[in-house]
Amino acid sequence: MRHAGTDVEVTTATPLELAVEPREPLLPRPEQPVGREPLPRA
């Protein structure tokens, strides 16, 4: 099995934990109408 471009072997013998690495977006964020931009998360 492949995960984020890395070959991974999954078995029932042991649990497998993989970190999720942030990826660069392929496209820029869409523009929002004035006053409709989502609030930033704190």
N, C-alpha and C positions, 0 to 999 in steps of 0.2 A: 504494500500500500504506500502511496506517496502523500505527504502532508507538507504543504508550503515548499515543494521542490525537494524534499528530503525523503529518502526511502526509510520506511518505518516497518518493523515487524510487530504485529499485534498477536498476542496469545492470550489464552484464558488463565495461564499460570501466574502472571504478575500484572498489576495495573500499569498503565502507561499514561504519563502526564507530559504534555508538551506545552511550552509557552506559546502564546499567540503574539506574534510580532506585528507591530503596526505597519501598514503598507501605504505607500504614496498613492493618492487617488489618481485615476487615469484621466479624469476630466475635472475642470474647476467647479466649485460649488455654484449652483444656479442662483441667480439674483432673486431676491425677494422684494415684494412691494414695500414701500415705506411703512414702518410700524408692524410688519409681519415677520421680521427676522426672529428666529427662535432665540430664547434667552440662553446665555451661556450657563453651563452646569457649574455649580459651586464645588 
